[in-house]
Amino acid sequence: MKLIANGRIWIETEEGPFLGYGRIELLQKINELGSLKKAATEMKISYRQAWDFVDQMNKRTANPLVILERGGKGGGGAVLTKEGEKAIQLFNDLNTSFQRFLAEAISGMNKNK
């Protein structure tokens, strides 16, 4: 029997969750689509849930990750900031290191069988 290690990471602040797989996907969709509503629709989550995630992330960092532009006649929008881009890169780098660690750890266990 070959063992497989699985794991997920998330980053928290003292106030609670900050970044995880779903929030990173949301940031990426906002960057791609330029709209919180479109990002939420594509992810199959409610606009309210997406808005709450963005609000929580923005409140838990010194600089906002997303700038939301209020809707209206021309419609609103959402823009990922440089801080948002850095957050995605940080999470992806950390996740890559974590997955590498898991693979190396389980490889050693499989060899010792």
SULFEN-V188982 format. One record per residue. N is the residue number from 1. RES is the residue in one small letter. SS is DSSP state (@ for helix, = for strand, . for the rest). PHI is phi in degrees with one decimal (NA if undefined). D_LAST is the distance of its C-alpha to the last C-alpha in Angstrom with 1 decimal. Layout:
# SULFEN-V188982
n: (N & N)
res: (RES & RES)
ss: (SS & SS)
phi: (PHI & PHI)
d_last: (D_LAST & D_LAST)
This chain:
# SULFEN-V188982
n: (1 & 2 & 3 & 4 & 5 & 6 & 7 & 8 & 9 & 10 & 11 & 12 & 13 & 14 & 15 & 16 & 17 & 18 & 19 & 20 & 21 & 22 & 23 & 24 & 25 & 26 & 27 & 28 & 29 & 30 & 31 & 32 & 33 & 34 & 35 & 36 & 37 & 38 & 39 & 40 & 41 & 42 & 43 & 44 & 45 & 46 & 47 & 48 & 49 & 50 & 51 & 52 & 53 & 54 & 55 & 56 & 57 & 58 & 59 & 60 & 61 & 62 & 63 & 64 & 65 & 66 & 67 & 68 & 69 & 70 & 71 & 72 & 73 & 74 & 75 & 76 & 77 & 78 & 79 & 80 & 81 & 82 & 83 & 84 & 85 & 86 & 87 & 88 & 89 & 90 & 91 & 92 & 93 & 94 & 95 & 96 & 97 & 98 & 99 & 100 & 101 & 102 & 103 & 104 & 105 & 106 & 107 & 108 & 109 & 110 & 111 & 112 & 113)
res: (m & k & l & i & a & n & g & r & i & w & i & e & t & e & e & g & p & f & l & g & y & g & r & i & e & l & l & q & k & i & n & e & l & g & s & l & k & k & a & a & t & e & m & k & i & s & y & r & q & a & w & d & f & v & d & q & m & n & k & r & t & a & n & p & l & v & i & l & e & r & g & g & k & g & g & g & g & a & v & l & t & k & e & g & e & k & a & i & q & l & f & n & d & l & n & t & s & f & q & r & f & l & a & e & a & i & s & g & m & n & k & n & k)
ss: (. & . & . & . & . & . & . & . & . & . & = & = & = & . & . & = & = & = & = & . & @ & @ & @ & @ & @ & @ & @ & @ & @ & @ & @ & @ & @ & . & . & @ & @ & @ & @ & @ & @ & @ & @ & . & . & . & @ & @ & @ & @ & @ & @ & @ & @ & @ & @ & @ & @ & @ & . & . & . & . & . & . & = & = & = & = & . & . & . & . & . & . & . & = & = & = & = & . & @ & @ & @ & @ & @ & @ & @ & @ & @ & @ & @ & @ & @ & @ & @ & @ & @ & @ & @ & @ & @ & @ & @ & @ & @ & @ & @ & @ & @ & @ & . & .)
phi: (NA & -94.6 & -84.9 & -127.3 & -94.4 & -131.1 & -169.4 & -129.6 & -115.1 & -150.3 & -115.0 & -121.1 & -115.4 & -60.3 & -84.3 & 134.7 & -56.5 & -119.7 & -133.1 & -156.3 & -54.6 & -66.0 & -69.2 & -65.4 & -60.1 & -61.4 & -60.5 & -64.9 & -66.8 & -60.8 & -62.5 & -72.5 & -100.7 & 69.3 & -153.5 & -67.9 & -62.4 & -65.1 & -63.2 & -62.2 & -61.1 & -65.1 & -85.4 & 62.1 & -123.5 & -72.8 & -58.4 & -60.5 & -64.2 & -62.2 & -62.5 & -61.8 & -60.7 & -64.1 & -60.2 & -62.3 & -61.4 & -62.7 & -76.5 & -99.7 & -139.7 & -65.6 & -121.6 & -62.8 & -87.5 & -135.7 & -105.3 & -99.0 & -103.6 & -61.1 & -68.6 & 159.4 & -56.5 & -89.4 & 84.3 & -94.8 & -172.1 & -142.9 & -127.1 & -77.5 & -85.9 & -59.5 & -63.4 & -64.1 & -63.0 & -64.5 & -63.1 & -61.3 & -64.1 & -57.5 & -63.0 & -63.3 & -63.7 & -63.3 & -64.3 & -60.8 & -63.4 & -64.3 & -64.9 & -63.2 & -57.9 & -60.4 & -62.5 & -68.2 & -64.6 & -74.0 & -61.3 & -62.8 & -67.0 & -66.7 & -71.1 & -83.5 & -76.2)
d_last: (9.2 & 9.2 & 10.0 & 13.4 & 15.2 & 18.9 & 21.8 & 25.5 & 27.7 & 31.4 & 33.9 & 36.3 & 39.5 & 41.2 & 43.0 & 39.9 & 37.9 & 38.8 & 36.4 & 33.7 & 32.9 & 36.0 & 38.3 & 37.2 & 37.7 & 41.1 & 42.0 & 41.1 & 43.2 & 46.1 & 46.0 & 45.9 & 48.5 & 50.7 & 51.0 & 49.4 & 50.7 & 49.3 & 45.9 & 45.8 & 46.9 & 44.3 & 41.6 & 43.1 & 43.7 & 47.2 & 49.3 & 49.6 & 45.8 & 45.6 & 48.6 & 47.1 & 43.9 & 46.0 & 48.3 & 45.5 & 43.9 & 47.4 & 48.2 & 45.0 & 45.6 & 48.6 & 49.3 & 49.0 & 46.3 & 48.5 & 52.3 & 53.7 & 57.1 & 59.1 & 60.0 & 63.6 & 65.8 & 63.6 & 60.4 & 58.0 & 54.9 & 51.9 & 50.9 & 47.7 & 48.6 & 47.2 & 45.4 & 43.9 & 42.7 & 41.2 & 39.4 & 37.8 & 36.7 & 35.4 & 33.3 & 32.0 & 31.1 & 29.3 & 27.5 & 26.3 & 25.0 & 23.3 & 21.6 & 20.5 & 19.1 & 17.1 & 15.8 & 14.9 & 13.2 & 11.0 & 10.3 & 9.1 & 6.7 & 5.5 & 5.6 & 3.8 & 0.0)
